[in-house]
């Protein structure tokens, strides 16, 4: 088969795959929306003061902005030819879909689609995805580890026997987070292979920026919960609950952590401030941090698709390629 005969076939296959991608993403988002009692969501939000909701939405926006910065940093890491604004938007949009419909379609699938439309190589995209995942969980290790290591979190009575173990686990988590930065600084070996792909260690400075960005996002995310709980618990307690609920939701492999997050919040806080109050706060948290950003992300995704189509058509030659950060 000649190249001329293959090109239409490839275009046809590409369109079919794109349609399948949109159908899958749309079905997952629709299935997620069906599980929500929207009347209850609206009723819960109406019970909050406008200033409380405004602060919660502002913190949520700051969290999404911080997560978008993960992609800004990963862009520099791989040297991708993508503008700063486009990388920031792609990171934030992917985060919303990641939270609501899972990491495979959300965190990875949408990045793969959007970055490939901008001419970024698949190997670079894979490295960017891995870099963002590391940024998120390295920050998590530092924040959650610190909270558990210092103790003083008001766990339910039945959990008291585990306080000592939690302190040890927390110290190990903090050590792992800081150990990553030390590895990037002192390791003579700069490349590692995993499942057939080679990953390069960033510089120590970039690794520290990863830790800072990741930790900052978890701190701001927890502030959203703290505000929606009406400051009935300490910020440290809200932070601890968010950390436990997030890891439980990730391990459960349920999009949005449906049921899991609610269960953790009730188990850890229901005994002190009441189950009804907790469920109302979690419902508001889902609306503020999951559902509204998902709607916004859907619009932004279409905007990014349109911009990518125009960029492809005009084929601009003015984009500057940032140099990869390979220094130590």
C-alpha positions in Angstrom: 0.0 0.0 0.0 1.4 3.4 -1.0 1.8 6.3 1.3 -1.0 8.1 -0.6 -3.4 5.2 0.1 -2.3 4.9 3.8 -2.8 8.6 4.6 -6.7 8.6 4.2 -6.9 5.4 6.1 -4.8 6.8 9.0 -6.9 9.9 9.1 -10.1 7.8 9.2 -8.7 5.6 12.0 -7.6 8.7 13.9 -11.1 10.2 13.6 -12.7 6.9 14.8 -10.3 6.8 17.8 -11.0 10.4 18.6 -14.7 9.8 18.5 -14.3 6.8 20.8 -12.2 8.9 23.1 -14.9 11.5 23.4 -17.6 8.9 23.8 -15.7 7.2 26.6 -14.9 10.4 28.4 -18.5 11.6 28.0 -20.0 8.4 29.3 -17.7 8.4 32.3 -18.6 12.0 33.1 -22.3 11.2 32.6 -22.1 8.1 34.9 -20.4 10.3 37.5 -23.1 12.9 37.2 -25.9 10.3 37.6 -24.6 9.4 41.1 -25.1 12.9 42.4 -28.3 14.1 44.0 -28.3 17.6 42.5 -31.2 18.9 44.5 -29.3 17.9 47.7 -26.2 19.6 46.4 -28.0 22.8 45.8 -29.8 22.6 49.1 -26.5 22.1 50.9 -24.8 25.0 49.1 -27.7 27.3 49.9 -27.2 26.6 53.6 -23.7 28.2 53.4 -23.0 31.8 53.7 -21.9 33.5 50.4 -18.6 34.6 51.9 -17.9 31.0 53.0 -18.6 29.6 49.5 -16.6 32.5 47.9 -13.6 31.6 50.0 -14.0 27.9 49.3 -14.2 28.5 45.5 -11.2 30.9 45.6 -9.1 28.2 47.4 -10.3 25.6 44.9 -9.2 27.8 42.0 -5.8 28.3 43.7 -5.4 24.6 44.1 -6.2 24.0 40.4 -3.7 26.7 39.5 -1.0 25.0 41.6 -1.7 21.7 39.9 -1.5 23.4 36.5 2.0 24.5 37.6 2.9 20.8 37.7 2.7 20.8 33.9 4.6 24.0 33.7 7.5 22.4 35.6 7.2 19.1 33.6 7.3 21.2 30.4 10.7 22.5 31.4 11.8 19.0 32.5 11.2 17.5 29.1 11.8 20.6 26.9 8.4 20.4 25.3 7.5 23.1 22.7 4.3 24.3 24.5 3.5 27.8 25.7 3.3 28.4 29.5 -0.3 29.4 29.3 -1.3 26.3 27.3 0.6 23.9 29.7 -1.0 25.5 32.7 -4.5 25.1 31.2 -3.9 21.5 30.2 -2.6 20.6 33.6 -5.7 22.1 35.3 -8.2 20.6 32.9 -6.6 17.2 33.2 -6.7 17.5 37.0 -10.5 18.0 36.9 -11.1 15.0 34.7 -8.6 13.0 36.8 -10.5 13.6 40.0 -13.9 12.8 38.5 -13.4 10.0 36.0 -10.1 8.5 37.0 -6.4 8.9 36.2 -6.2 6.7 33.1 -8.7 8.7 31.0 -8.5 12.0 33.0 -4.9 12.5 34.1 -3.3 10.5 31.2 -5.8 10.4 28.4 -6.6 14.1 28.2 -2.9 15.1 28.5 -2.1 12.6 25.7 -4.8 14.0 23.5 -4.1 17.7 24.2 -0.3 17.6 24.1 -0.2 15.4 21.0 -2.4 17.9 19.2 0.4 20.4 19.9 3.1 18.2 18.4 4.6 16.9 21.6 6.1 13.5 21.2 4.5 10.6 23.0 7.7 9.8 24.9 7.8 13.4 26.2 4.1 13.2 27.2 4.7 10.0 29.1 7.6 11.7 30.9 5.5 14.7 31.7 2.7 12.6 33.1 5.1 10.6 35.3 6.8 13.9 36.4 3.4 15.3 37.5 2.5 12.1 39.3 5.7 12.2 41.2 5.2 15.9 42.0 1.8 15.2 43.5 2.8 12.2 45.7 6.1 13.6 46.8 4.2 16.6 48.1 1.7 14.3 49.7 4.4 12.3 51.5 5.9 15.5 53.0 2.5 17.0 54.1 0.8 13.8 55.3 4.0 12.5 56.9 4.5 15.7 58.8 1.0 15.7 60.1 1.2 12.1 61.3 4.7 12.4 62.7 4.0 15.3 64.9 0.9 13.7 66.4 -1.8 15.7 68.1 -4.5 14.8 65.6 -7.9 13.9 67.2 -8.5 10.4 65.9 -11.5 8.4 67.1 -11.1 6.6 70.4 -10.6 3.2 68.8 -7.6 4.5 66.8 -5.6 5.6 69.8 -3.5 2.4 69.9 -2.2 3.3 66.5 -0.8 6.7 67.4 2.8 5.4 67.8 2.6 3.5 64.5 1.3 6.6 62.8 4.2 8.7 64.0 6.7 6.2 62.7 4.9 5.9 59.4 4.8 9.7 59.2 8.5 10.0 59.8 9.2 7.4 57.1 7.0 9.4 54.6 8.8 12.7 55.4 12.2 10.9 54.9 11.1 9.5 51.6 10.0 12.9 50.3 13.3 14.5 51.3 15.2 11.5 50.2 13.9 12.1 46.6 15.5 15.5 46.6 18.7 14.1 48.0 18.7 11.4 45.3 18.3 14.0 42.6 21.2 15.9 44.2 23.8 13.2 44.9 23.0 10.2 42.6 25.7 9.6 40.1 23.2 7.7 38.0 20.9 10.1 36.2 18.6 7.7 34.3 16.4 4.8 35.3 14.3 2.4 33.3 10.8 1.3 34.2 8.6 -0.9 32.0 10.6 -0.2 28.9 10.8 3.6 29.4 13.8 5.6 30.5 13.3 8.4 33.0 15.9 11.0 33.8 16.4 12.5 37.3 15.8 16.2 37.5 18.2 18.6 39.1 18.1 19.1 42.8 16.6 22.6 42.3 13.8 21.2 40.2 13.1 18.4 42.6 12.8 20.9 45.5 10.3 22.8 43.3 8.4 19.6 42.9 8.2 19.1 46.6 7.1 22.7 47.2 4.4 22.6 44.5 3.1 19.3 45.5 3.0 20.1 49.2 1.4 23.5 48.6 -1.5 21.9 46.6 -2.3 19.5 49.4 -2.2 22.4 51.9 -4.6 24.5 49.9 -6.9 21.6 49.1 -7.2 20.9 52.8 -8.0 24.5 53.4 -11.1 24.1 51.2 -12.4 21.3 53.5 -11.4 23.4 56.6 -13.5 26.3 55.4 -16.5 24.2 54.4 -16.5 22.5 57.9 -17.0 25.9 59.4 -13.8 25.7 61.3 -15.4 23.2 63.7 -12.1 21.3 63.7 -8.5 22.4 63.6 -6.8 22.9 60.3 -4.4 20.1 61.2 -7.3 17.7 61.7 -8.9 18.7 58.4 -5.5 18.2 56.7 -5.1 14.7 58.3 -8.6 13.7 57.2 -8.0 14.8 53.6 -4.7 12.9 53.5 -6.3 9.7 54.8 -9.4 10.0 52.5 -7.3 10.8 49.4 -5.1 7.7 49.8 -8.1 5.6 50.6 -9.8 6.9 47.4 -6.7 6.3 45.3 -6.4 2.7 46.6 -10.0 1.9 46.0 -9.7 2.9 42.3 -13.2 4.4 42.3 -13.6 7.6 40.2 -14.0 10.5 42.6 -13.6 8.2 45.5 -17.4 7.9 45.7 -18.4 6.5 49.1 -14.8 6.1 50.2 -14.2 9.8 51.0 -17.5 10.0 52.8 -16.8 7.0 54.8 -13.4 8.3 56.0 -14.8 11.7 56.9 -17.6 10.2 58.9 -15.3 7.7 60.7 -12.7 10.3 61.6 -15.0 13.3 62.4 -18.5 12.1 62.8 -17.9 11.2 66.5 -16.9 14.8 67.3 -19.1 17.1 65.3 -22.0 14.9 64.0 -22.6 12.7 60.9 -25.1 15.1 59.4 -22.7 18.1 59.5 -19.9 16.0 58.0 -22.0 14.7 55.1 -23.2 18.2 54.3 -19.6 19.5 54.3 -18.4 16.6 52.1 -21.3 17.2 49.7 -20.3 20.9 49.5 -16.7 19.8 49.0 -17.6 17.6 46.1 -19.6 20.4 44.5 -16.9 23.1 45.0 -13.8 20.9 44.2 -15.1 18.2 41.9 -18.3 19.0 40.1 -18.1 22.8 39.3 -14.4 22.4 38.1 -15.5 19.5 35.9 -18.0 21.7 34.2 -15.5 24.5 33.7 -12.9 21.9 32.5 -15.3 20.6 29.9 -15.6 24.1 28.4 -11.8 24.7 28.6 -11.2 21.4 26.9 -13.2 22.5 23.9 -11.3 25.8 23.9 -8.0 24.0 23.9 -9.1 21.7 21.1 -10.1 24.7 19.0 -6.8 26.5 19.7 -4.8 23.4 18.9 -6.7 23.0 15.6 -6.0 26.7 14.7 -2.3 26.3 15.7 -2.0 23.2 13.5 -3.6 25.0 10.6 -1.4 28.1 10.8 1.7 26.0 11.7 3.5 28.9 13.6 7.2 28.7 13.6 7.8 31.2 16.4 7.5 28.9 19.4 10.7 28.7 21.5 11.8 25.4 22.8 12.7 25.5 26.5 16.0 23.8 27.3 15.6 20.6 29.4 16.8 20.9 33.0 19.6 18.3 33.1 21.9 20.1 35.6 22.7 18.9 39.1 
